């Protein structure tokens, strides 16, 4: 079973890498860039009997390792 | 106008960070994890008159800075 986790910063948390990407793009002449947000996506291949179990497992993985709940939120999609 | 770029490694390119995440998960007891793939997602806020122009601009950004075409592929979605 495949699960997709999308992790993003909470609103208001500064992402210096996204700011740097925006600056670099404008420096390269892409002055039409108004803003950049960055996300992390992980696709996990799991042994799980059903989608509900898979989602619960991935939620526990997010809390334990994948996301930092202080500054990040995450969304889980079970793909098949 | 908003564009979303998803950048992933080409098949066969080793992603040490993804491997490390898989190992760490299994080490934490998530022995049901069979594989991990990592992607980068960027959401760009652009000044662009129409979706076609926006897509062309973002393609040029990918070639110039956002992706490394030797080891990465990218997909662009224009969101609105």
N, CA and C atoms of all chains as a GROMACS GRO file, in nm:
protein
  480
    1UNK      N    1   0.084  -0.120   0.000
    1UNK     CA    2   0.000   0.000   0.000
    1UNK      C    3   0.088   0.125   0.000
    2UNK      N    4   0.047   0.225  -0.074
    2UNK     CA    5   0.127   0.346  -0.086
    2UNK      C    6   0.060   0.462  -0.014
    3UNK      N    7   0.140   0.537   0.062
    3UNK     CA    8   0.089   0.656   0.129
    3UNK      C    9   0.174   0.775   0.089
    4UNK      N   10   0.107   0.888   0.074
    4UNK     CA   11   0.177   1.011   0.040
    4UNK      C   12   0.158   1.110   0.154
    5UNK      N   13   0.268   1.165   0.203
    5UNK     CA   14   0.262   1.262   0.312
    5UNK      C   15   0.314   1.395   0.259
    6UNK      N   16   0.235   1.498   0.274
    6UNK     CA   17   0.281   1.632   0.236
    6UNK      C   18   0.297   1.715   0.361
    7UNK      N   19   0.418   1.764   0.383
    7UNK     CA   20   0.452   1.837   0.506
    7UNK      C   21   0.482   1.982   0.469
    8UNK      N   22   0.414   2.073   0.536
    8UNK     CA   23   0.441   2.215   0.509
    8UNK      C   24   0.459   2.291   0.640
    9UNK      N   25   0.517   2.408   0.630
    9UNK     CA   26   0.533   2.491   0.748
    9UNK      C   27   0.398   2.551   0.787
   10UNK      N   28   0.378   2.570   0.917
   10UNK     CA   29   0.259   2.639   0.964
   10UNK      C   30   0.262   2.784   0.916
   11UNK      N   31   0.144   2.843   0.897
   11UNK     CA   32   0.141   2.984   0.855
   11UNK      C   33   0.219   3.070   0.955
   12UNK      N   34   0.301   3.159   0.903
   12UNK     CA   35   0.377   3.248   0.990
   12UNK      C   36   0.517   3.199   1.020
   13UNK      N   37   0.546   3.071   0.992
   13UNK     CA   38   0.681   3.020   1.016
   13UNK      C   39   0.766   3.056   0.895
   14UNK      N   40   0.879   3.120   0.922
   14UNK     CA   41   0.967   3.163   0.813
   14UNK      C   42   1.044   3.043   0.758
   15UNK      N   43   1.046   3.031   0.626
   15UNK     CA   44   1.122   2.924   0.561
   15UNK      C   45   1.236   2.989   0.482
   16UNK      N   46   1.355   2.994   0.542
   16UNK     CA   47   1.465   3.068   0.478
   16UNK      C   48   1.500   3.012   0.340
   17UNK      N   49   1.485   2.881   0.322
   17UNK     CA   50   1.520   2.823   0.191
   17UNK      C   51   1.423   2.874   0.082
   18UNK      N   52   1.295   2.883   0.117
   18UNK     CA   53   1.197   2.934   0.020
   18UNK      C   54   1.226   3.080  -0.012
   19UNK      N   55   1.262   3.158   0.091
   19UNK     CA   56   1.296   3.298   0.067
   19UNK      C   57   1.417   3.307  -0.026
   20UNK      N   58   1.517   3.222  -0.004
   20UNK     CA   59   1.638   3.223  -0.086
   20UNK      C   60   1.607   3.185  -0.230
   21UNK      N   61   1.516   3.088  -0.249
   21UNK     CA   62   1.478   3.048  -0.385
   21UNK      C   63   1.411   3.165  -0.456
   22UNK      N   64   1.323   3.235  -0.386
   22UNK     CA   65   1.256   3.350  -0.445
   22UNK      C   66   1.355   3.459  -0.485
   23UNK      N   67   1.451   3.485  -0.397
   23UNK     CA   68   1.554   3.587  -0.428
   23UNK      C   69   1.637   3.545  -0.548
   24UNK      N   70   1.675   3.417  -0.551
   24UNK     CA   71   1.759   3.368  -0.661
   24UNK      C   72   1.684   3.378  -0.793
   25UNK      N   73   1.556   3.345  -0.793
   25UNK     CA   74   1.477   3.354  -0.917
   25UNK      C   75   1.470   3.498  -0.965
   26UNK      N   76   1.443   3.590  -0.875
   26UNK     CA   77   1.434   3.731  -0.916
   26UNK      C   78   1.570   3.780  -0.965
   27UNK      N   79   1.675   3.734  -0.900
   27UNK     CA   80   1.811   3.770  -0.942
   27UNK      C   81   1.840   3.719  -1.082
   28UNK      N   82   1.780   3.606  -1.119
   28UNK     CA   83   1.800   3.549  -1.254
   28UNK      C   84   1.708   3.614  -1.358
   29UNK      N   85   1.631   3.711  -1.314
   29UNK     CA   86   1.547   3.783  -1.410
   29UNK      C   87   1.400   3.747  -1.404
   30UNK      N   88   1.363   3.656  -1.317
   30UNK     CA   89   1.222   3.618  -1.305
   30UNK      C   90   1.152   3.712  -1.206
   31UNK      N   91   1.138   3.836  -1.249
   31UNK     CA   92   1.085   3.939  -1.158
   31UNK      C   93   0.936   3.921  -1.136
   32UNK      N   94   0.873   3.828  -1.209
   32UNK     CA   95   0.729   3.804  -1.193
   32UNK      C   96   0.698   3.710  -1.076
   33UNK      N   97   0.802   3.666  -1.004
   33UNK     CA   98   0.779   3.576  -0.888
   33UNK      C   99   0.745   3.660  -0.766
   34UNK      N  100   0.626   3.638  -0.713
   34UNK     CA  101   0.579   3.715  -0.597
   34UNK      C  102   0.602   3.642  -0.466
   35UNK      N  103   0.605   3.512  -0.472
   35UNK     CA  104   0.624   3.438  -0.348
   35UNK      C  105   0.656   3.292  -0.375
   36UNK      N  106   0.725   3.229  -0.281
   36UNK     CA  107   0.762   3.088  -0.294
   36UNK      C  108   0.730   3.017  -0.164
   37UNK      N  109   0.661   2.905  -0.174
   37UNK     CA  110   0.641   2.818  -0.057
   37UNK      C  111   0.698   2.682  -0.089
   38UNK      N  112   0.758   2.621   0.010
   38UNK     CA  113   0.822   2.492  -0.011
   38UNK      C  114   0.750   2.386   0.071
   39UNK      N  115   0.735   2.269   0.017
   39UNK     CA  116   0.679   2.156   0.091
   39UNK      C  117   0.767   2.035   0.072
   40UNK      N  118   0.757   1.945   0.168
   40UNK     CA  119   0.824   1.816   0.155
   40UNK      C  120   0.717   1.712   0.127
   41UNK      N  121   0.744   1.624   0.034
   41UNK     CA  122   0.651   1.515   0.007
   41UNK      C  123   0.728   1.383   0.022
   42UNK      N  124   0.669   1.291   0.095
   42UNK     CA  125   0.726   1.158   0.109
   42UNK      C  126   0.624   1.056   0.060
   43UNK      N  127   0.669   0.964  -0.022
   43UNK     CA  128   0.583   0.852  -0.059
   43UNK      C  129   0.637   0.728   0.009
   44UNK      N  130   0.551   0.667   0.088
   44UNK     CA  131   0.592   0.550   0.167
   44UNK      C  132   0.525   0.427   0.111
   45UNK      N  133   0.602   0.323   0.091
   45UNK     CA  134   0.549   0.193   0.053
   45UNK      C  135   0.536   0.112   0.181
   46UNK      N  136   0.414   0.070   0.211
   46UNK     CA  137   0.386   0.007   0.340
   46UNK      C  138   0.328  -0.132   0.322
   47UNK      N  139   0.356  -0.217   0.419
   47UNK     CA  140   0.280  -0.341   0.433
   47UNK      C  141   0.163  -0.310   0.525
   48UNK      N  142   0.044  -0.306   0.473
   48UNK     CA  143  -0.072  -0.276   0.557
   48UNK      C  144  -0.194  -0.341   0.493
   49UNK      N  145  -0.278  -0.395   0.578
   49UNK     CA  146  -0.392  -0.469   0.528
   49UNK      C  147  -0.497  -0.381   0.463
   50UNK      N  148  -0.518  -0.263   0.517
   50UNK     CA  149  -0.623  -0.176   0.465
   50UNK      C  150  -0.583  -0.030   0.482
   51UNK      N  151  -0.658   0.057   0.415
   51UNK     CA  152  -0.624   0.199   0.411
   51UNK      C  153  -0.629   0.264   0.549
   52UNK      N  154  -0.724   0.220   0.631
   52UNK     CA  155  -0.738   0.280   0.764
   52UNK      C  156  -0.615   0.251   0.851
   53UNK      N  157  -0.570   0.125   0.848
   53UNK     CA  158  -0.450   0.089   0.923
   53UNK      C  159  -0.330   0.167   0.870
   54UNK      N  160  -0.319   0.176   0.737
   54UNK     CA  161  -0.206   0.247   0.676
   54UNK      C  162  -0.204   0.392   0.724
   55UNK      N  163  -0.322   0.457   0.723
   55UNK     CA  164  -0.329   0.597   0.765
   55UNK      C  165  -0.287   0.614   0.910
   56UNK      N  166  -0.333   0.522   0.996
   56UNK     CA  167  -0.296   0.531   1.138
   56UNK      C  168  -0.145   0.515   1.157
   57UNK      N  169  -0.087   0.420   1.082
   57UNK     CA  170   0.058   0.399   1.093
   57UNK      C  171   0.132   0.525   1.049
   58UNK      N  172   0.090   0.581   0.938
   58UNK     CA  173   0.162   0.698   0.884
   58UNK      C  174   0.145   0.818   0.977
   59UNK      N  175   0.028   0.831   1.040
   59UNK     CA  176   0.010   0.938   1.140
   59UNK      C  177   0.110   0.923   1.253
   60UNK      N  178   0.130   0.799   1.297
   60UNK     CA  179   0.227   0.777   1.406
   60UNK      C  180   0.369   0.808   1.359
   61UNK      N  181   0.399   0.775   1.233
   61UNK     CA  182   0.532   0.807   1.178
   61UNK      C  183   0.554   0.959   1.171
   62UNK      N  184   0.448   1.031   1.134
   62UNK     CA  185   0.459   1.177   1.126
   62UNK      C  186   0.488   1.235   1.264
   63UNK      N  187   0.414   1.186   1.365
   63UNK     CA  188   0.432   1.239   1.500
   63UNK      C  189   0.570   1.202   1.556
   64UNK      N  190   0.620   1.083   1.517
   64UNK     CA  191   0.745   1.032   1.575
   64UNK      C  192   0.868   1.088   1.506
   65UNK      N  193   0.856   1.114   1.374
   65UNK     CA  194   0.980   1.145   1.301
   65UNK      C  195   0.962   1.242   1.185
   66UNK      N  196   0.857   1.221   1.104
   66UNK     CA  197   0.856   1.286   0.973
   66UNK      C  198   0.828   1.436   0.978
   67UNK      N  199   0.744   1.478   1.071
   67UNK     CA  200   0.709   1.620   1.080
   67UNK      C  201   0.745   1.674   1.218
   68UNK      N  202   0.768   1.801   1.224
   68UNK     CA  203   0.788   1.869   1.352
   68UNK      C  204   0.659   1.946   1.382
   69UNK      N  205   0.575   1.890   1.470
   69UNK     CA  206   0.441   1.948   1.488
   69UNK      C  207   0.442   2.091   1.543
   70UNK      N  208   0.554   2.134   1.596
   70UNK     CA  209   0.562   2.271   1.648
   70UNK      C  210   0.556   2.371   1.532
   71UNK      N  211   0.622   2.338   1.423
   71UNK     CA  212   0.631   2.435   1.312
   71UNK      C  213   0.572   2.382   1.182
   72UNK      N  214   0.530   2.254   1.180
   72UNK     CA  215   0.484   2.197   1.054
   72UNK      C  216   0.346   2.131   1.069
   73UNK      N  217   0.273   2.127   0.960
   73UNK     CA  218   0.152   2.047   0.954
   73UNK      C  219   0.172   1.944   0.842
   74UNK      N  220   0.090   1.840   0.845
   74UNK     CA  221   0.104   1.738   0.741
   74UNK      C  222  -0.032   1.690   0.696
   75UNK      N  223  -0.033   1.638   0.574
   75UNK     CA  224  -0.154   1.579   0.518
   75UNK      C  225  -0.118   1.442   0.463
   76UNK      N  226  -0.200   1.344   0.495
   76UNK     CA  227  -0.174   1.206   0.452
   76UNK      C  228  -0.277   1.166   0.348
   77UNK      N  229  -0.231   1.113   0.236
   77UNK     CA  230  -0.322   1.053   0.138
   77UNK      C  231  -0.281   0.907   0.117
   78UNK      N  232  -0.377   0.819   0.125
   78UNK     CA  233  -0.350   0.678   0.095
   78UNK      C  234  -0.380   0.658  -0.054
   79UNK      N  235  -0.279   0.611  -0.128
   79UNK     CA  236  -0.290   0.611  -0.275
   79UNK      C  237  -0.351   0.483  -0.331
   80UNK      N  238  -0.319   0.370  -0.269
   80UNK     CA  239  -0.384   0.246  -0.313
   80UNK      C  240  -0.380   0.144  -0.201
   81UNK      N  241  -0.132   3.439  -1.010
   81UNK     CA  242  -0.149   3.301  -1.056
   81UNK      C  243  -0.055   3.210  -0.978
   82UNK      N  244  -0.105   3.093  -0.943
   82UNK     CA  245  -0.025   3.002  -0.861
   82UNK      C  246   0.019   2.881  -0.943
   83UNK      N  247   0.145   2.845  -0.929
   83UNK     CA  248   0.198   2.726  -0.996
   83UNK      C  249   0.259   2.634  -0.892
   84UNK      N  250   0.242   2.506  -0.916
   84UNK     CA  251   0.298   2.407  -0.825
   84UNK      C  252   0.397   2.323  -0.904
   85UNK      N  253   0.518   2.310  -0.852
   85UNK     CA  254   0.621   2.230  -0.919
   85UNK      C  255   0.656   2.114  -0.828
   86UNK      N  256   0.649   1.994  -0.881
   86UNK     CA  257   0.690   1.877  -0.803
   86UNK      C  258   0.815   1.819  -0.867
   87UNK      N  259   0.922   1.813  -0.789
   87UNK     CA  260   1.053   1.770  -0.840
   87UNK      C  261   1.089   1.637  -0.775
   88UNK      N  262   1.123   1.541  -0.858
   88UNK     CA  263   1.163   1.411  -0.802
   88UNK      C  264   1.290   1.361  -0.868
   89UNK      N  265   1.355   1.267  -0.804
   89UNK     CA  266   1.475   1.209  -0.864
   89UNK      C  267   1.436   1.117  -0.978
   90UNK      N  268   1.521   1.111  -1.079
   90UNK     CA  269   1.500   1.016  -1.188
   90UNK      C  270   1.511   0.874  -1.133
   91UNK      N  271   1.441   0.779  -1.196
   91UNK     CA  272   1.451   0.640  -1.150
   91UNK      C  273   1.598   0.595  -1.152
   92UNK      N  274   1.639   0.529  -1.047
   92UNK     CA  275   1.776   0.479  -1.039
   92UNK      C  276   1.872   0.572  -0.969
   93UNK      N  277   1.832   0.698  -0.946
   93UNK     CA  278   1.918   0.790  -0.872
   93UNK      C  279   1.897   0.766  -0.722
   94UNK      N  280   2.006   0.743  -0.653
   94UNK     CA  281   1.997   0.716  -0.509
   94UNK      C  282   1.970   0.845  -0.433
   95UNK      N  283   1.874   0.840  -0.342
   95UNK     CA  284   1.844   0.955  -0.257
   95UNK      C  285   1.880   0.916  -0.113
   96UNK      N  286   2.000   0.955  -0.068
   96UNK     CA  287   2.046   0.911   0.065
   96UNK      C  288   1.952   0.956   0.176
   97UNK      N  289   1.890   1.073   0.161
   97UNK     CA  290   1.801   1.121   0.268
   97UNK      C  291   1.677   1.030   0.280
   98UNK      N  292   1.625   0.987   0.165
   98UNK     CA  293   1.509   0.897   0.169
   98UNK      C  294   1.548   0.763   0.232
   99UNK      N  295   1.667   0.714   0.197
   99UNK     CA  296   1.715   0.589   0.256
   99UNK      C  297   1.727   0.603   0.408
  100UNK      N  298   1.781   0.718   0.450
  100UNK     CA  299   1.800   0.742   0.594
  100UNK      C  300   1.665   0.749   0.666
  101UNK      N  301   1.565   0.812   0.602
  101UNK     CA  302   1.432   0.820   0.663
  101UNK      C  303   1.374   0.679   0.680
  102UNK      N  304   1.389   0.596   0.578
  102UNK     CA  305   1.341   0.458   0.586
  102UNK      C  306   1.407   0.381   0.699
  103UNK      N  307   1.538   0.396   0.710
  103UNK     CA  308   1.611   0.327   0.817
  103UNK      C  309   1.566   0.376   0.954
  104UNK      N  310   1.551   0.508   0.966
  104UNK     CA  311   1.511   0.565   1.096
  104UNK      C  312   1.371   0.516   1.135
  105UNK      N  313   1.280   0.508   1.037
  105UNK     CA  314   1.144   0.460   1.067
  105UNK      C  315   1.149   0.316   1.116
  106UNK      N  316   1.225   0.233   1.045
  106UNK     CA  317   1.232   0.092   1.086
  106UNK      C  318   1.296   0.079   1.224
  107UNK      N  319   1.397   0.163   1.249
  107UNK     CA  320   1.464   0.165   1.378
  107UNK      C  321   1.365   0.203   1.490
  108UNK      N  322   1.268   0.287   1.458
  108UNK     CA  323   1.167   0.329   1.556
  108UNK      C  324   1.055   0.226   1.571
  109UNK      N  325   1.066   0.116   1.499
  109UNK     CA  326   0.965   0.011   1.515
  109UNK      C  327   0.866   0.001   1.400
  110UNK      N  328   0.878   0.088   1.300
  110UNK     CA  329   0.786   0.083   1.187
  110UNK      C  330   0.841  -0.014   1.082
  111UNK      N  331   0.839  -0.141   1.118
  111UNK     CA  332   0.900  -0.242   1.031
  111UNK      C  333   0.816  -0.269   0.908
  112UNK      N  334   0.697  -0.209   0.901
  112UNK     CA  335   0.610  -0.226   0.785
  112UNK      C  336   0.644  -0.132   0.670
  113UNK      N  337   0.748  -0.048   0.688
  113UNK     CA  338   0.789   0.043   0.580
  113UNK      C  339   0.880  -0.030   0.483
  114UNK      N  340   0.837  -0.038   0.359
  114UNK     CA  341   0.912  -0.111   0.257
  114UNK      C  342   0.999  -0.018   0.173
  115UNK      N  343   0.957   0.107   0.160
  115UNK     CA  344   1.036   0.200   0.080
  115UNK      C  345   0.991   0.343   0.104
  116UNK      N  346   1.084   0.434   0.079
  116UNK     CA  347   1.055   0.577   0.096
  116UNK      C  348   1.108   0.652  -0.027
  117UNK      N  349   1.023   0.736  -0.084
  117UNK     CA  350   1.066   0.827  -0.190
  117UNK      C  351   1.038   0.968  -0.145
  118UNK      N  352   1.129   1.057  -0.180
  118UNK     CA  353   1.116   1.195  -0.136
  118UNK      C  354   1.097   1.285  -0.258
  119UNK      N  355   1.014   1.382  -0.246
  119UNK     CA  356   0.998   1.482  -0.351
  119UNK      C  357   1.004   1.621  -0.292
  120UNK      N  358   1.038   1.716  -0.378
  120UNK     CA  359   1.031   1.856  -0.337
  120UNK      C  360   0.912   1.919  -0.408
  121UNK      N  361   0.836   1.997  -0.336
  121UNK     CA  362   0.726   2.070  -0.398
  121UNK      C  363   0.746   2.218  -0.372
  122UNK      N  364   0.733   2.298  -0.475
  122UNK     CA  365   0.739   2.443  -0.462
  122UNK      C  366   0.610   2.502  -0.514
  123UNK      N  367   0.551   2.591  -0.437
  123UNK     CA  368   0.436   2.666  -0.487
  123UNK      C  369   0.481   2.807  -0.512
  124UNK      N  370   0.465   2.850  -0.636
  124UNK     CA  371   0.511   2.983  -0.677
  124UNK      C  372   0.392   3.072  -0.703
  125UNK      N  373   0.396   3.190  -0.647
  125UNK     CA  374   0.294   3.293  -0.676
  125UNK      C  375   0.354   3.383  -0.782
  126UNK      N  376   0.285   3.389  -0.896
  126UNK     CA  377   0.341   3.458  -1.014
  126UNK      C  378   0.250   3.570  -1.061
  127UNK      N  379   0.310   3.671  -1.119
  127UNK     CA  380   0.235   3.767  -1.199
  127UNK      C  381   0.236   3.716  -1.341
  128UNK      N  382   0.123   3.666  -1.388
  128UNK     CA  383   0.118   3.616  -1.526
  128UNK      C  384  -0.023   3.631  -1.576
  129UNK      N  385  -0.034   3.669  -1.702
  129UNK     CA  386  -0.165   3.698  -1.759
  129UNK      C  387  -0.251   3.573  -1.778
  130UNK      N  388  -0.188   3.463  -1.815
  130UNK     CA  389  -0.266   3.343  -1.842
  130UNK      C  390  -0.184   3.219  -1.807
  131UNK      N  391  -0.253   3.106  -1.804
  131UNK     CA  392  -0.192   2.981  -1.757
  131UNK      C  393  -0.077   2.937  -1.847
  132UNK      N  394  -0.093   2.960  -1.978
  132UNK     CA  395   0.011   2.917  -2.072
  132UNK      C  396   0.143   2.993  -2.049
  133UNK      N  397   0.130   3.124  -2.030
  133UNK     CA  398   0.250   3.205  -2.001
  133UNK      C  399   0.312   3.160  -1.869
  134UNK      N  400   0.227   3.138  -1.769
  134UNK     CA  401   0.277   3.097  -1.638
  134UNK      C  402   0.355   2.966  -1.651
  135UNK      N  403   0.300   2.871  -1.725
  135UNK     CA  404   0.367   2.741  -1.740
  135UNK      C  405   0.503   2.757  -1.809
  136UNK      N  406   0.507   2.840  -1.912
  136UNK     CA  407   0.634   2.863  -1.982
  136UNK      C  408   0.739   2.926  -1.890
  137UNK      N  409   0.694   3.022  -1.810
  137UNK     CA  410   0.787   3.088  -1.717
  137UNK      C  411   0.841   2.986  -1.618
  138UNK      N  412   0.752   2.904  -1.563
  138UNK     CA  413   0.795   2.809  -1.459
  138UNK      C  414   0.887   2.703  -1.520
  139UNK      N  415   0.861   2.664  -1.644
  139UNK     CA  416   0.952   2.571  -1.711
  139UNK      C  417   1.092   2.630  -1.720
  140UNK      N  418   1.099   2.756  -1.753
  140UNK     CA  419   1.230   2.822  -1.762
  140UNK      C  420   1.297   2.830  -1.624
  141UNK      N  421   1.216   2.853  -1.521
  141UNK     CA  422   1.272   2.855  -1.384
  141UNK      C  423   1.327   2.718  -1.344
  142UNK      N  424   1.254   2.614  -1.384
  142UNK     CA  425   1.300   2.478  -1.351
  142UNK      C  426   1.434   2.449  -1.419
  143UNK      N  427   1.444   2.486  -1.546
  143UNK     CA  428   1.568   2.460  -1.620
  143UNK      C  429   1.684   2.544  -1.566
  144UNK      N  430   1.652   2.666  -1.519
  144UNK     CA  431   1.757   2.758  -1.477
  144UNK      C  432   1.802   2.734  -1.333
  145UNK      N  433   1.709   2.690  -1.247
  145UNK     CA  434   1.745   2.687  -1.105
  145UNK      C  435   1.679   2.576  -1.024
  146UNK      N  436   1.549   2.553  -1.046
  146UNK     CA  437   1.474   2.474  -0.947
  146UNK      C  438   1.506   2.325  -0.951
  147UNK      N  439   1.531   2.273  -1.070
  147UNK     CA  440   1.558   2.129  -1.081
  147UNK      C  441   1.695   2.108  -1.143
  148UNK      N  442   1.753   1.995  -1.114
  148UNK     CA  443   1.878   1.954  -1.178
  148UNK      C  444   1.841   1.848  -1.281
  149UNK      N  445   1.835   1.884  -1.410
  149UNK     CA  446   1.781   1.791  -1.510
  149UNK      C  447   1.864   1.664  -1.527
  150UNK      N  448   1.986   1.665  -1.479
  150UNK     CA  449   2.069   1.544  -1.490
  150UNK      C  450   2.012   1.434  -1.401
  151UNK      N  451   1.968   1.470  -1.283
  151UNK     CA  452   1.923   1.369  -1.188
  151UNK      C  453   1.776   1.382  -1.147
  152UNK      N  454   1.710   1.490  -1.193
  152UNK     CA  455   1.573   1.513  -1.147
  152UNK      C  456   1.478   1.536  -1.265
  153UNK      N  457   1.353   1.503  -1.241
  153UNK     CA  458   1.247   1.541  -1.334
  153UNK      C  459   1.148   1.630  -1.257
  154UNK      N  460   1.066   1.703  -1.330
  154UNK     CA  461   0.971   1.790  -1.262
  154UNK      C  462   0.838   1.789  -1.334
  155UNK      N  463   0.734   1.821  -1.259
  155UNK     CA  464   0.600   1.833  -1.315
  155UNK      C  465   0.542   1.967  -1.270
  156UNK      N  466   0.484   2.038  -1.363
  156UNK     CA  467   0.428   2.170  -1.332
  156UNK      C  468   0.276   2.163  -1.340
  157UNK      N  469   0.210   2.213  -1.238
  157UNK     CA  470   0.064   2.230  -1.243
  157UNK      C  471   0.032   2.376  -1.218
  158UNK      N  472  -0.051   2.432  -1.302
  158UNK     CA  473  -0.097   2.569  -1.281
  158UNK      C  474  -0.228   2.559  -1.202
  159UNK      N  475  -0.230   2.624  -1.085
  159UNK     CA  476  -0.341   2.601  -0.992
  159UNK      C  477  -0.458   2.696  -1.012
  160UNK      N  478  -0.429   2.821  -1.047
  160UNK     CA  479  -0.540   2.913  -1.078
  160UNK      C  480  -0.490   3.028  -1.162
   0.00000   0.00000   0.00000
